[in-house]
Amino acid sequence: MKTSSVQLSVIVPSYNEEKNTAPFYKQLTKELTRERGLTYELIYINDGSSDGTVEEIRKLAKKDPRVRLVSFSRHFGKETATTAGIHVARGKAIVMIDADGQHPPQLIHDFLKKWRGGAKVIIGVRKANQKEGLVKRYGSKIFYSLFNTTSGTSLTPGATDFRLIDQDVQKEFKRLTERNRITRGLIDWVGFDKDIIEFVANPRMHGKASYNVSMLIQLFTNSFISLSLAPLYLLSIIGSIFTFIAFLFGIFVIVEQLIMGDPMHLKVTGTGMLGILLVFLVGIVLSSQGIIALYISRIHTETQNRPLYIIDETKSILPK
């Protein structure tokens, strides 16, 4: 298939999705064939799977020449896998969709309709998620609320990686070089005309979600560190507040103890007052060091200039 003839690229990041690969492929291609005259390619990104995911994808590629495979040399993470898919996509429009069936493939028709109407970015916004845990549900709400309040980049609440981007957006996205990245945040940062499509996420076909709480926390941290300077500003505000409180407390003790003769019988000694102030100051210093360490670690990672990912050419299936 020539590059110029590809209208739609569908990126499917896959990590240990052996049982989901074949049934999801059937669902996906069934919907895509409903678009008459649509030429498309399916780009599977094997993110270092330890099961038979690669073998399942290669079976599909033998039967369907539209299937492409980018296989990583190890596990690099979903954000990097999605990035790799965007890098190699040849379509005029690019859709990102999960391999576990939670993102409804039938909505791709709506994505394409809005894209043909002029939108450069169409975002799948999750209204609800069947069998969604409380931590993930409310954690997501808190994240979007905090991020949009403190960051110069606005993220759509409930936004997912299930989205369509235009070739123009892809061109600008490929210029971004962050290692610790949140793909949806970078796409929103690039700009262009946006639209949304709300959906209710399906339950996984098979297996358990690979995104656990620790990964969500890491994604949360990467989002703030890479797209917001608010934590640094927040520290100065916290430091100012504690300094002001300590000042007021010091004035109160001086007046109550020394000037008024301790009418409240607090009996606060100088050592006690000093201890409280030290606790305040040590807390500020430790918090500051922790936040600054996060930013320094990101600077260290960026200056190493390592590649975002490494492709195992022997397992991959890419056009020459």
Sequence and secondary structure as in RCSB ss.txt:
>XXXX:A:sequence
MKTSSVQLSVIVPSYNEEKNTAPFYKQLTKELTRERGLTYELIYINDGSSDGTVEEIRKLAKKDPRVRLVSFSRH
FGKETATTAGIHVARGKAIVMIDADGQHPPQLIHDFLKKWRGGAKVIIGVRKANQKEGLVKRYGSKIFYSLFNTT
SGTSLTPGATDFRLIDQDVQKEFKRLTERNRITRGLIDWVGFDKDIIEFVANPRMHGKASYNVSMLIQLFTNSFI
SLSLAPLYLLSIIGSIFTFIAFLFGIFVIVEQLIMGDPMHLKVTGTGMLGILLVFLVGIVLSSQGIIALYISRIH
TETQNRPLYIIDETKSILPK
>XXXX:A:secstr
  GGG  EEEEEEESS HHHHHHHHHHHHHHHTTSTT  EEEEEEE S SSSHHHHHHHHHHH TTEEEEEBSS 
  HHHHHHHHHHH  SSEEEE  TTS S GGGHHHHHHHHHTT SEEEEEEEEETT  HHHHHHHHHHHHHHHHH
 SS   TTEEEEEEEEHHHHHHHTT   SS  HHHHHHHH   EEEEEEEE   SSS  S  HHHHHHHHHHHHH
HH  HHHHHHHHHHHHHHHHHHHHHHHHIIIIIIS  TT     HHHHHHHHHHHHHHHHHHHHHHHHHHHHHHH
HHHH   S  B TTT B   
